[in-house]
Amino acid sequence: MKSDTNPTRRSFLRAGLAGGAAIAGGAGGAFAAGDPLITEIQDWNRYLGEGVDARPYGSPSQFEAHVVRKNVPWLTSDAVSSVNFTPLHELDGIVTPSGLCFERHHGGIAEIDPAQHRLMINGMVEKALVFTMADLKRFPRENKLYFLECAANSGMEWRGAQLNGCQYTHGMIHCVMYTGVPLRTILEEAGVKPEGKWLLAEGADASAMTRSIPLEKAMEDCMVAFGMNGEALRPEQGYPIRLVVPGWEGNMWVKWLRRLEIGDEPWHQREETSKYTDLLPNGKARRFTYVMDVKSVITNPSPQAPITHGKGPLVISGLAWSGNGRIKRVDVTTDGGRNWHTARIDGPALPKALHRFYYEFDWDGSELFLQSRAIDEDGFVQPTKDELRSVRGSNSIYHNNGIQTWYVNKDGGIENVEIF
C-alpha cells in the first residue's frame, strides 16, 4: 500500500468502523453499556427553547464564543491605528463571516450616518459631481466575491518565525461577497478627460486615508461597494461605502469613501511613500507594488488548532489566493518539502478570491513539517522564504508571500518554525 496517496472514502469508512469496534470492546467500555449522552434525556431535549423573536439579529452559538478576531497589543501603540486578525484556523470554505473579517484602522472606526454621507468626483473630469447614497443605489449594481489582504500580512515573519498561530501570521485577510456599483460607471458619468491617468481615493475617517490608483485599474474591475455578504457593510469595514480594488493590497481599498479625484500623475501620499513601500537590501524601496502575490497557508492543523485525536485519518485544510486571478494548483508536503502531494481544491475557484484546499492521509504519529505551495493560473509559484529573501532582503514589512512551515510533534502540538 502506498502511504503517500490520498485514501478513498471507502478506506475512511473502514477505518472508522474498525475504530468504533475497538472503542466498544476496549478502552471505551462505557460505550458498550450505553453512552449516557445518547441514552439519557438532556436539557435541550427536555425544555422548550426560545421563540423566533428572541434573537432578532442572529449570533453564533454560545459554544463558539471563542471564534473571534484578536489583536496583538504590542504591535502598535494605540488601538485606533492598529489591526486585529481573522481566526482562519476556526473557519472553513472560502467566505469569511462579516463579524470575523479582520480590521485595520488608521484613525479608528468612522460612524457615519448614510443620509449625511456624500461621494464627490472632481479633478480632470468634464463635470464635477456629488452623489448621495440614494443616488449611488440607482446605478446598475453587481455582486463579486474577492479576497482582501493587507500588504503587511505575514510581515512579522520576514526575519524569521515570530507569531505562533495562522490567525496572527496570515489573519490579515478575508473574502466576502461585495455588492456595489462598478467604479467605471460612476467615472463615466462624470466624464474623465483624456489627460486623466490616475485616481486619488480619499476616505472620510479621521486619518483622511488617501491612495493613488492607476486609472486603468479603476476602469477595469474596481467597485464602490455598499454591501458585503448580502447586507450593508459593517462600520469597521467602511460603512456606508468603500472602494474595492480586486487583487491589490488592502490599503488601497479606501473605507468610508468620500472623494475621487482624477489627475495626470500619482499624488505620492504618505501611504505610498514612507509607508506601503518595500525596502530592498541596497536601501532603495519598491513603490507601487500593488498586486498581492500568489500565497497559501495551512489553517488546520496549525498552532492554534493542534491535532487532538491521535493517530489515524487526518484532514489538512488551508487557503490559497492570488491577486493575478485563480489558483491552478496547491501542493502539500508533510516532510518539509522533500515530497509534495497535489491537494484537492474544493468549492468555487473564482478569480481574486480565496480557494479552499484539502489533503487527507493517515497520520502515524510521527513528527511532521507541514507546508503548502500555491501556483496561480499565470504560472507564478509561491516561493520559499529563503527564495524571497534572496531577492528582497529582510528589511521589508509588506508583500511576504513565502511558504509557511508548521512543525507537528508526536503529541500533536504545533509550532511556527522555519526550515533552512
C-alpha positions as CSV (number, residue, x, y, z in Angstrom):
1,M,0.0,0.0,0.0
2,K,1.3,3.5,-0.9
3,S,1.4,5.7,2.2
4,D,1.7,8.9,0.2
5,T,-1.6,8.7,-1.7
6,N,-4.9,10.1,-0.6
7,P,-7.1,7.5,1.0
8,T,-10.5,6.8,-0.6
9,R,-13.8,7.4,1.1
10,R,-14.3,3.7,1.4
11,S,-10.9,3.4,3.3
12,F,-12.0,6.1,5.7
13,L,-15.3,4.2,6.4
14,R,-13.4,1.0,7.0
15,A,-11.0,2.9,9.4
16,G,-14.0,4.4,11.2
17,L,-15.8,1.1,11.6
18,A,-12.6,-0.5,12.9
19,G,-12.1,2.4,15.3
20,G,-15.7,2.1,16.6
21,A,-15.2,-1.6,17.2
22,A,-12.0,-1.0,19.2
23,I,-13.8,1.5,21.4
24,A,-16.7,-0.8,22.1
25,G,-14.6,-3.7,23.0
26,G,-11.6,-1.9,24.6
27,A,-10.8,1.3,26.4
28,G,-14.2,2.7,25.6
29,G,-16.1,0.1,27.6
30,A,-18.6,2.6,28.8
31,F,-20.0,2.8,25.3
32,A,-20.8,-0.9,25.3
33,A,-23.1,-0.3,28.3
34,G,-24.6,2.7,26.5
35,D,-23.4,6.3,26.1
36,P,-25.4,8.4,28.5
37,L,-25.3,11.3,26.0
38,I,-27.4,9.0,23.8
39,T,-29.4,7.0,26.3
40,E,-30.3,9.8,28.8
41,I,-32.5,12.8,28.1
42,Q,-30.6,16.1,28.1
43,D,-31.8,19.5,29.0
44,W,-32.1,20.5,25.3
45,N,-34.5,17.6,24.8
46,R,-36.5,18.3,28.0
47,Y,-37.2,22.0,27.9
48,L,-38.7,24.4,25.3
49,G,-36.2,26.8,23.7
50,E,-36.5,30.5,22.9
51,G,-39.0,31.7,20.3
52,V,-38.5,33.2,16.9
53,D,-38.2,36.8,18.2
54,A,-35.7,36.2,21.0
55,R,-32.7,36.9,18.7
56,P,-33.9,39.4,16.0
57,Y,-30.3,39.6,14.7
58,G,-28.8,36.1,14.9
59,S,-25.5,35.4,16.5
60,P,-23.3,32.3,16.7
61,S,-23.8,29.6,19.3
62,Q,-22.6,30.4,22.8
63,F,-20.3,27.4,22.3
64,E,-18.5,29.2,19.5
65,A,-17.8,32.3,21.6
66,H,-14.0,31.7,21.3
67,V,-14.2,32.2,17.5
68,V,-13.4,36.0,17.4
69,R,-11.0,38.4,15.9
70,K,-7.9,39.0,18.1
71,N,-5.2,41.6,18.1
72,V,-1.6,41.6,19.3
73,P,-1.4,44.6,21.7
74,W,2.3,45.2,21.5
75,L,2.2,45.6,17.7
76,T,1.0,49.2,17.9
77,S,1.0,52.0,20.5
78,D,-2.8,52.7,20.1
79,A,-5.8,50.6,19.0
80,V,-7.2,53.4,16.8
81,S,-4.3,52.8,14.4
82,S,-3.9,49.1,14.6
83,V,-5.1,45.7,13.4
84,N,-6.9,42.6,14.5
85,F,-6.8,39.2,12.9
86,T,-9.3,36.8,11.3
87,P,-9.4,33.4,13.1
88,L,-8.5,31.4,10.0
89,H,-7.9,28.2,11.9
90,E,-11.6,28.2,13.0
91,L,-13.1,28.7,9.6
92,D,-13.8,26.5,6.5
93,G,-15.0,27.2,3.0
94,I,-14.0,30.4,1.3
95,V,-16.4,33.1,2.6
96,T,-15.4,34.9,5.7
97,P,-18.3,35.8,8.1
98,S,-18.8,39.6,8.3
99,G,-18.2,39.6,12.0
100,L,-14.8,37.9,11.7
101,C,-13.3,40.0,8.9
102,F,-10.0,41.5,10.2
103,E,-9.9,45.2,10.9
104,R,-7.2,47.6,10.0
105,H,-7.7,51.3,11.0
106,H,-5.5,54.4,10.8
107,G,-7.9,56.7,12.7
108,G,-10.4,54.4,14.3
109,I,-13.9,53.5,13.1
110,A,-15.8,56.3,11.5
111,E,-19.5,56.2,12.5
112,I,-21.3,57.8,9.5
113,D,-25.0,58.5,9.0
114,P,-25.6,57.4,5.4
115,A,-28.1,60.1,4.9
116,Q,-25.3,62.7,5.6
117,H,-22.7,61.0,3.5
118,R,-21.6,62.2,0.1
119,L,-19.3,61.0,-2.6
120,M,-17.6,63.7,-4.7
121,I,-16.0,63.3,-8.1
122,N,-13.6,66.1,-9.2
123,G,-10.3,66.9,-10.9
124,M,-9.8,66.1,-14.6
125,V,-13.5,65.4,-15.4
126,E,-16.0,67.0,-17.7
127,K,-18.3,67.8,-14.8
128,A,-17.7,67.5,-11.0
129,L,-20.4,65.5,-9.3
130,V,-21.6,64.8,-5.8
131,F,-23.6,61.6,-5.1
132,T,-25.8,60.8,-2.1
133,M,-26.2,57.2,-1.1
134,A,-29.6,57.2,-2.7
135,D,-28.0,58.3,-6.0
136,L,-25.4,55.6,-5.9
137,K,-28.1,52.9,-5.4
138,R,-29.8,53.9,-8.6
139,F,-26.9,52.8,-10.7
140,P,-26.7,49.2,-12.1
141,R,-25.0,47.1,-9.4
142,E,-23.0,43.8,-9.3
143,N,-22.0,41.1,-6.8
144,K,-18.4,39.9,-6.7
145,L,-16.5,37.6,-4.3
146,Y,-13.0,38.9,-3.7
147,F,-10.3,38.4,-1.1
148,L,-8.9,41.5,0.7
149,E,-5.3,41.1,2.1
150,C,-3.4,43.7,4.0
151,A,0.1,44.3,2.4
152,A,1.6,43.7,5.9
153,N,0.0,40.2,6.2
154,S,2.8,37.9,7.4
155,G,5.0,41.0,7.8
156,M,6.4,39.9,11.1
157,E,7.8,36.8,9.5
158,W,10.4,38.5,7.3
159,R,13.2,37.9,9.8
160,G,12.1,34.5,11.0
161,A,9.3,32.6,12.7
162,Q,7.6,35.0,15.1
163,L,3.9,34.6,15.9
164,N,2.5,31.2,16.9
165,G,-0.7,30.9,15.0
166,C,-2.0,31.3,11.5
167,Q,-4.5,33.8,12.9
168,Y,-1.5,36.1,13.6
169,T,0.8,35.1,10.7
170,H,-1.8,35.2,8.0
171,G,-5.0,36.6,9.5
172,M,-5.0,40.0,7.9
173,I,-7.2,38.6,5.1
174,H,-10.8,37.9,4.4
175,C,-13.0,37.0,1.5
176,V,-16.6,38.3,1.1
177,M,-19.3,38.9,-1.5
178,Y,-19.3,42.7,-2.3
179,T,-22.4,44.4,-3.7
180,G,-21.9,47.8,-5.4
181,V,-21.5,49.8,-8.5
182,P,-18.7,49.4,-11.0
183,L,-16.3,52.3,-10.5
184,R,-16.1,52.9,-14.2
185,T,-19.9,53.5,-14.3
186,I,-19.5,56.4,-11.8
187,L,-16.4,57.8,-13.6
188,E,-18.1,57.7,-17.0
189,E,-21.0,59.7,-15.5
190,A,-18.5,62.5,-14.7
191,G,-16.6,62.1,-17.9
192,V,-12.9,61.5,-17.5
193,K,-10.7,63.9,-19.6
194,P,-8.1,62.3,-21.9
195,E,-5.2,63.6,-19.8
196,G,-6.6,61.8,-16.8
197,K,-4.3,58.8,-15.9
198,W,-4.6,58.5,-12.1
199,L,-7.3,58.4,-9.5
200,L,-7.0,59.6,-5.9
201,A,-9.3,57.9,-3.4
202,E,-10.0,59.6,-0.1
203,G,-11.7,58.3,3.0
204,A,-13.9,60.3,5.4
205,D,-12.3,58.9,8.6
206,A,-10.1,60.9,10.9
207,S,-6.9,59.8,9.1
208,A,-8.2,61.0,5.8
209,M,-6.7,57.9,4.1
210,T,-5.7,58.6,0.5
211,R,-4.2,56.4,-2.2
212,S,-3.3,56.9,-5.8
213,I,-4.7,54.3,-8.2
214,P,-3.9,53.9,-11.9
215,L,-6.9,54.9,-13.9
216,E,-6.6,51.7,-16.0
217,K,-7.2,49.6,-12.9
218,A,-10.0,51.8,-11.7
219,M,-11.8,51.3,-15.0
220,E,-11.1,47.6,-15.2
221,D,-12.7,45.9,-12.1
222,C,-12.9,48.3,-9.2
223,M,-16.2,48.8,-7.3
224,V,-17.8,51.3,-5.0
225,A,-19.4,48.8,-2.6
226,F,-22.2,49.4,-0.1
227,G,-22.9,45.7,0.8
228,M,-21.0,42.7,1.9
229,N,-22.3,39.1,2.3
230,G,-25.8,40.2,1.5
231,E,-26.2,43.0,4.0
232,A,-24.8,46.5,4.4
233,L,-21.1,47.0,5.1
234,R,-20.2,46.8,8.8
235,P,-18.9,50.1,10.2
236,E,-15.4,48.7,10.7
237,Q,-15.4,47.7,7.0
238,G,-16.2,51.1,5.7
239,Y,-20.0,51.7,6.1
240,P,-21.7,53.3,4.2
241,I,-19.4,52.8,1.2
242,R,-15.9,51.6,0.4
243,L,-13.6,51.1,-2.6
244,V,-13.0,47.6,-3.8
245,V,-9.7,47.1,-5.7
246,P,-9.6,43.3,-6.5
247,G,-6.3,41.5,-6.1
248,W,-4.4,44.6,-4.9
249,E,-3.2,45.5,-1.4
250,G,-5.8,46.2,1.2
251,N,-4.6,49.8,2.0
252,M,-5.9,50.8,-1.4
253,W,-9.4,49.7,-0.6
254,V,-10.3,53.0,0.9
255,K,-13.1,52.8,3.5
256,W,-15.7,55.4,4.3
257,L,-15.1,56.7,0.7
258,R,-15.9,60.4,0.3
259,R,-13.9,61.6,-2.7
260,L,-12.5,60.5,-6.1
261,E,-10.2,62.9,-7.9
262,I,-8.8,62.4,-11.4
263,G,-5.3,63.6,-12.2
264,D,-2.4,63.1,-14.6
265,E,0.1,61.7,-12.2
266,P,0.2,59.9,-8.8
267,W,-0.1,62.1,-5.7
268,H,2.7,60.4,-3.6
269,Q,0.7,60.4,-0.4
270,R,2.1,59.2,2.9
271,E,0.7,55.7,2.5
272,E,2.6,55.2,-0.8
273,T,5.9,56.8,0.0
274,S,7.0,56.4,3.7
275,K,4.6,53.5,4.1
276,Y,3.5,50.6,1.9
277,T,6.8,50.5,0.0
278,D,9.2,47.6,0.1
279,L,12.7,48.4,1.4
280,L,15.4,46.4,-0.6
281,P,18.9,45.4,0.6
282,N,20.5,48.2,-1.3
283,G,18.5,50.8,0.6
284,K,16.1,51.6,-2.3
285,A,12.4,51.0,-2.0
286,R,10.0,49.4,-4.4
287,R,7.0,51.7,-4.9
288,F,3.5,50.9,-6.2
289,T,3.8,47.2,-5.6
290,Y,0.1,46.8,-5.8
291,V,-0.6,43.1,-6.6
292,M,-0.9,40.6,-3.8
293,D,1.2,37.7,-5.0
294,V,0.3,34.0,-5.0
295,K,0.1,32.7,-1.5
296,S,-1.2,29.9,0.7
297,V,-1.3,28.7,4.3
298,I,-2.4,25.5,6.1
299,T,-5.0,26.7,8.5
300,N,-5.8,23.4,10.2
301,P,-3.9,21.8,11.8
302,S,-1.9,24.8,12.9
303,P,-0.5,26.1,16.3
304,Q,-4.0,27.3,17.5
305,A,-5.6,24.1,16.2
306,P,-3.3,21.2,17.3
307,I,-4.1,17.5,16.5
308,T,-6.0,16.1,19.4
309,H,-7.5,12.9,18.0
310,G,-4.2,10.9,17.8
311,K,-3.1,8.7,15.0
312,G,-5.3,7.8,12.0
313,P,-7.2,9.8,9.4
314,L,-6.2,13.4,9.3
315,V,-7.6,16.2,7.2
316,I,-5.3,19.0,6.3
317,S,-7.1,22.2,5.3
318,G,-5.9,25.5,4.0
319,L,-6.4,28.6,1.9
320,A,-4.7,29.8,-1.3
321,W,-5.1,33.0,-3.2
322,S,-3.5,35.2,-5.9
323,G,-4.0,38.8,-7.0
324,N,-3.4,37.6,-10.5
325,G,-6.6,35.5,-10.7
326,R,-7.4,31.9,-10.0
327,I,-5.3,29.3,-8.2
328,K,-4.4,26.5,-10.6
329,R,-2.9,24.0,-8.1
330,V,-1.9,23.6,-4.5
331,D,0.8,21.2,-3.3
332,V,1.1,20.0,0.3
333,T,4.2,18.4,2.0
334,T,4.3,16.7,5.4
335,D,8.1,16.4,5.4
336,G,9.3,19.9,4.9
337,G,9.4,19.9,1.1
338,R,11.1,16.6,0.4
339,N,7.9,15.2,-1.1
340,W,5.0,17.1,-2.5
341,H,1.4,15.9,-3.0
342,T,-1.3,17.6,-5.0
343,A,-4.1,18.9,-2.7
344,R,-7.8,18.9,-3.6
345,I,-9.3,22.3,-4.3
346,D,-12.9,22.2,-3.2
347,G,-15.7,24.8,-3.8
348,P,-15.8,27.7,-6.3
349,A,-12.5,28.7,-7.9
350,L,-13.1,32.4,-8.6
351,P,-10.6,35.0,-9.8
352,K,-9.0,37.0,-7.0
353,A,-10.9,35.1,-4.3
354,L,-9.8,32.6,-1.7
355,H,-9.6,28.9,-2.7
356,R,-10.1,26.1,-0.1
357,F,-7.8,23.1,-0.4
358,Y,-7.7,19.8,1.4
359,Y,-5.2,16.9,1.7
360,E,-6.2,13.7,3.6
361,F,-3.9,11.0,4.8
362,D,-3.3,8.6,7.7
363,W,-1.1,10.1,10.4
364,D,1.1,7.5,12.1
365,G,2.0,9.8,15.0
366,S,5.4,10.8,13.7
367,E,6.8,14.3,13.5
368,L,5.6,16.4,10.6
369,F,6.7,19.6,8.8
370,L,3.6,20.9,7.1
371,Q,3.8,23.3,4.2
372,S,1.6,24.3,1.3
373,R,2.7,25.8,-2.1
374,A,0.2,27.5,-4.4
375,I,0.5,28.0,-8.2
376,D,-1.8,30.5,-10.0
377,E,-3.2,30.5,-13.5
378,D,-0.5,32.9,-14.7
379,G,2.2,30.3,-13.7
380,F,3.5,32.1,-10.6
381,V,4.7,29.7,-7.9
382,Q,4.7,30.6,-4.2
383,P,8.4,30.9,-3.1
384,T,10.1,29.7,-0.1
385,K,11.0,32.4,2.5
386,D,14.7,32.0,1.6
387,E,14.0,32.5,-2.1
388,L,12.0,35.6,-1.3
389,R,14.8,37.0,1.0
390,S,17.5,36.3,-1.6
391,V,15.8,39.0,-3.8
392,R,14.1,41.3,-1.3
393,G,16.3,41.0,1.8
394,S,14.7,41.1,5.2
395,N,14.1,44.8,5.9
396,S,10.6,44.8,4.4
397,I,7.2,44.6,6.1
398,Y,5.0,44.2,3.1
399,H,4.2,41.5,0.4
400,N,5.6,38.5,2.2
401,N,4.1,35.5,0.3
402,G,6.8,33.0,1.4
403,I,5.9,29.3,2.2
404,Q,4.8,28.8,5.9
405,T,6.0,25.9,7.9
406,W,4.2,24.3,10.9
407,Y,6.1,21.7,13.0
408,V,3.9,18.9,14.4
409,N,5.3,17.0,17.3
410,K,4.4,13.4,18.2
411,D,1.7,14.5,20.6
412,G,0.0,16.7,18.0
413,G,1.3,20.0,19.3
414,I,2.2,22.5,16.6
415,E,4.7,25.4,16.4
416,N,5.6,28.1,13.8
417,V,9.1,27.2,12.5
418,E,11.4,27.7,9.5
419,I,13.4,25.1,7.6
420,F,16.9,26.1,6.4
